Amino acid sequence: MLARPLFDAAATAFGQVLLDMFKTWRTTEDARRFGRAEAERDAALAASHALRDFEAVPLPSRDETLTALRRGEG
């Protein structure tokens, strides 16, 4: 009874992974064909660095946020 939903979820996830891999391969091949592979790589690196920097910013706790909102600081 429980195996069917688990199997369906696994099959769906596996299918999605295959589709994502195909899309990535296709994009890479298109980029190479048009000479954009290096630019895309640089953009991906810049995006990953920006994401890393963004994630390094500490977020306030819920209590700190509520206190700031009550004071009119937010």
C-alpha positions as CSV (number, residue, x, y, z in Angstrom):
1,M,0.0,0.0,0.0
2,L,2.8,2.4,0.9
3,A,5.1,1.1,-1.8
4,R,3.1,2.5,-4.7
5,P,3.4,6.1,-3.7
6,L,7.0,5.7,-2.9
7,F,7.7,4.1,-6.2
8,D,5.7,6.8,-8.0
9,A,7.7,9.5,-6.2
10,A,11.0,7.8,-7.0
11,A,10.1,7.4,-10.7
12,T,9.0,11.0,-10.9
13,A,12.2,12.2,-9.2
14,F,14.3,10.0,-11.5
15,G,12.5,11.2,-14.6
16,Q,13.0,14.8,-13.4
17,V,16.7,14.2,-12.9
18,L,17.0,12.8,-16.4
19,L,15.2,15.7,-17.9
20,D,17.4,18.2,-16.0
21,M,20.5,16.3,-17.2
22,F,19.3,16.5,-20.8
23,K,18.5,20.2,-20.5
24,T,21.9,20.9,-19.1
25,W,23.6,18.9,-21.8
26,R,21.6,20.6,-24.5
27,T,22.4,24.1,-23.1
28,T,26.1,23.3,-22.8
29,E,26.2,22.0,-26.4
30,D,24.3,25.1,-27.6
31,A,26.7,27.4,-25.7
32,R,29.7,25.7,-27.2
33,R,28.2,25.9,-30.6
34,F,27.7,29.7,-30.2
35,G,31.0,30.2,-28.4
36,R,29.4,31.2,-25.1
37,A,30.6,28.4,-22.9
38,E,33.3,30.5,-21.2
39,A,30.9,33.5,-20.6
40,E,28.3,31.2,-19.1
41,R,30.9,29.6,-16.9
42,D,32.0,33.0,-15.7
43,A,28.4,34.1,-15.1
44,A,27.7,30.9,-13.1
45,L,30.8,31.4,-11.0
46,A,29.8,35.0,-10.3
47,A,26.3,33.9,-9.4
48,S,27.7,31.3,-7.0
49,H,30.0,33.8,-5.4
50,A,27.1,36.3,-5.0
51,L,24.9,33.5,-3.5
52,R,27.6,32.5,-1.1
53,D,28.1,36.2,0.0
54,F,24.3,36.6,0.3
55,E,24.0,33.4,2.4
56,A,26.8,34.7,4.7
57,V,24.6,37.6,5.9
58,P,23.1,36.7,9.3
59,L,19.4,36.9,9.5
60,P,17.7,38.3,12.5
61,S,15.7,36.0,14.7
62,R,11.9,36.2,14.7
63,D,12.0,37.9,18.1
64,E,14.5,40.5,16.9
65,T,12.3,41.2,13.8
66,L,9.2,41.6,15.9
67,T,11.0,43.9,18.3
68,A,12.3,46.0,15.4
69,L,8.8,46.2,13.8
70,R,7.3,47.3,17.1
71,R,9.9,50.1,17.4
72,G,9.2,51.2,13.8
73,E,12.7,50.3,12.7
74,G,11.7,47.9,9.9
